Amino acid sequence: MINQTYTVTAETGIHARPASGLVQVATKYASDISMEYKEKKVNLKSILGVMSLGVGQGATITIYVEGTDEQEAFEGIESYLKSEGIIAS
């Protein structure tokens, strides 16, 4: 299992568009991928789960990846977060 904690730097946090993009990236991989915020953990492949967290700017999130392609999945998620300006690169 790989996990990493990040601070959300985007002014709008993780709203609908970046949440949708995250879900699209996560669904490409076979691994189980989840995101935790304020002690609530959701499946990163579920748009409703991600949106239910209400992640805003300055929030601390943790991404968990476990499975056969976990390294590739982790790198893909982290790359998306950085390229969209959700976290600092």
C-alpha positions in Angstrom: 0.0 0.0 0.0 1.1 3.5 -0.8 -0.2 6.6 0.9 0.7 10.2 0.8 -0.7 13.3 2.5 -1.1 16.6 0.7 -2.3 20.1 1.4 -4.8 21.5 -1.1 -3.6 24.8 -2.5 -6.3 25.4 -5.2 -8.5 28.4 -4.2 -11.6 26.5 -5.0 -10.5 23.3 -3.3 -11.7 20.0 -5.0 -15.0 21.1 -6.6 -16.9 19.4 -9.3 -14.5 19.7 -12.3 -11.3 18.5 -10.5 -13.3 15.9 -8.6 -14.6 14.5 -11.9 -11.1 14.5 -13.3 -9.7 12.7 -10.3 -12.4 10.0 -10.7 -11.6 9.6 -14.4 -7.9 9.1 -13.6 -8.6 6.7 -10.7 -10.9 4.5 -12.8 -8.1 3.8 -15.3 -6.4 1.6 -12.6 -7.2 -1.8 -11.1 -5.9 -0.8 -7.7 -8.2 0.3 -4.8 -7.8 4.1 -4.5 -9.3 6.2 -1.7 -9.0 9.7 -0.3 -9.3 10.7 3.3 -10.3 14.1 4.7 -11.3 14.9 8.3 -11.2 11.2 9.2 -13.7 10.3 6.4 -12.4 7.9 3.7 -14.1 7.5 0.3 -13.5 5.6 -2.9 -11.7 7.9 -5.3 -13.5 6.1 -8.1 -16.9 7.5 -6.9 -17.7 11.1 -7.9 -20.4 11.3 -5.1 -17.9 10.1 -2.5 -15.3 12.7 -3.5 -17.9 15.5 -3.7 -19.3 14.5 -0.3 -16.0 15.3 1.4 -16.3 19.1 0.6 -12.5 19.6 0.4 -11.6 23.3 0.4 -8.4 25.3 0.1 -5.9 24.5 2.9 -7.4 21.1 3.5 -5.1 18.2 4.3 -6.0 15.1 2.3 -4.5 11.6 2.2 -4.5 9.4 -0.9 -4.3 5.6 -0.4 -3.5 3.2 -3.2 -3.4 -0.6 -2.9 -3.3 -3.2 -5.7 -1.4 -4.7 -8.6 -0.7 -1.4 -10.3 -0.4 0.8 -7.2 2.8 2.6 -8.1 1.5 3.5 -11.6 -1.9 4.5 -10.1 -0.2 6.6 -7.4 1.9 8.4 -9.9 -1.1 9.1 -12.2 -3.1 10.5 -9.3 -0.3 12.7 -8.0 0.5 13.9 -11.5 -3.1 14.9 -12.0 -3.3 16.8 -8.7 -0.1 18.7 -9.6 -1.1 19.5 -13.2 -4.5 20.8 -12.2 -3.0 23.0 -9.5 -4.9 21.2 -6.7 -1.6 20.7 -4.8 1.7 22.5 -5.1 4.2 20.8 -7.4 
